[in-house]
């Protein structure tokens, strides 16, 4: 697995403008990706998960099924 740190940082910066925070943890079977939001952020303003995963695929260098994505609106 080869992740593109520069593009990952670019995505983090883009999300941060709208008050979102991206964390990525590499596990044995792919990546756990969590997006959290500041209290004043719009919880429903993110693109659909499927779209976000398709954006993350080339950045993380893994197929969609190896990316587990959690959004602020997901129950913990």
N, C-alpha and C positions, 0 to 999 in steps of 0.2 A: 504494500500500500504506500503510495506516494502522495502526500497531501501538499498542496500548494499554499505555503504559509503567507505569501504576499497577497494572493487573492482572498485568502481567509481573513486577513487583516482588513482588506478593502471592504469585504462584506460586513465585518464587525463595525467599521467606521460608518458605513452607509446606514446600518440599523441603529447605531447610536444616535444619529441625527434625530431620529424619531423616538428616542427614549427606550430602545430595545438593547438587550445585551445577549451576545451569542457565546455559549460555552460549548466546547467540543472535547469529548474524552474518548480516547481510543481504547477499545476493548479487544478481547480475543476474536470476536466475530463481527467486527465493524466499528461503527462510531455511535456514541450516544451524544446527540446534539440537543441542547436546551436553549430556548429563547425565553428570556424573562423581560418584563416590562416595568418601567418606572410607573408609580401610581398615576401620574397624569397622562400616560400613554394610552392610546386607543387599543384596547385589548383585541378588537376584531379587525384591525387595519392591516394585518399581515396578509401576504398572498396565501392562497390555499396551500396546505401542507405538501400536496403532490408537486406543486410548482416550486416550492422552496427546496424540496428534496432533489428535483431535477437541476436546480441551480447548484446544489451542494455536491452532486455526483462528480463533476469534473474537478472541483476544488479538492475534494477528499480522495479522489482516485479510486472510488469503490462503486459498485452498482447500488441502485436505489434500495434494494432489499437489505443492504448492510448498513443503512442509515436509520437509526431510531430517533425520530424527531418529537420533541415535546414543546408545546406552545404555552404561553401564559394562561390561556383559557382552559388548558387540560387540568383535570383533577390530579392532585399529587398522590 
